[in-house]
């Protein structure tokens, strides 16, 4: 995925399934300058992490 698409998902009214290393995640914030996204796992919202957007997969 790229930063633009990740931002579109954040702003979307629709629920879009996104995977990080095969695990469903929610995107909280996208940093377009660094090409990273702040995400958390659906099953564990307290487990936040910053990941490269290129490692996110729209399912």
Secondary structure as GFF3:
##gff-version 3
##sequence-region A 1 59
A	DSSP	alpha_helix	3	11	.	.	.	ID=ss1
A	DSSP	beta_strand	18	20	.	.	.	ID=ss2
A	DSSP	beta_strand	23	31	.	.	.	ID=ss3
A	DSSP	beta_strand	36	41	.	.	.	ID=ss4
A	DSSP	beta_strand	44	52	.	.	.	ID=ss5
A	DSSP	three_ten_helix	53	55	.	.	.	ID=ss6
A	DSSP	beta_strand	56	58	.	.	.	ID=ss7
###
